């Protein structure tokens, strides 16, 4: 893409993650002119899930990090790389994704003193956050007494959203359970989640 003001023909909203009383949400904090190109490539924005359609944005240099997101023509852009190819300009690689409103609850352990200090599982208050779901795999297990179908998904969440194995996540009209946590990336957390149903 050319680094010229005449090439900046698209309005792009820049989104910042904001903590609210009920969790987290993306809020528009700026609107900028940019050049946007759907590259025809796949953006591997998730380390363990499948990729999404890739987009490249060119805009004037400004404060922007991978903690933020963008919206273009109603589509959510998950930022995956920011470089400065020329003085005063930013090149932003992004994945075109669909954001899912998720609600999570932490599973917590408490002690029931009335039952001889036995541990009791409790569920914490719900909190909402924007997440991106992508497929990992689908598997089928047959056991002696029954069969269970499990659909494995990867939930990509903003870095402040911290979940643990065993936590509940309600998304896409179903309850999922966190089965693995991948939190080493400095910009995002990824969770393997699973919905289990008897068949």
Secondary structure, DSSP 8 states (H G I E B T S, - for coil): ---SGGG--EEEEEEEEEEETTEEEEEEEEEEEEEEEEEEEEE--SSSS--EEEEEEEEE-----TT-EEEETTEEEEEEEEE-SSTTEEEEEEEEE-EEEEEEE-EEEEEEGGGTSEEEEEE---EEEEEEEEEEEEEEEE-SS-EEEEEEEEEEEETT----TT-EEEETTEEEEEEEEE--SSSEEEEEEEEEEE-
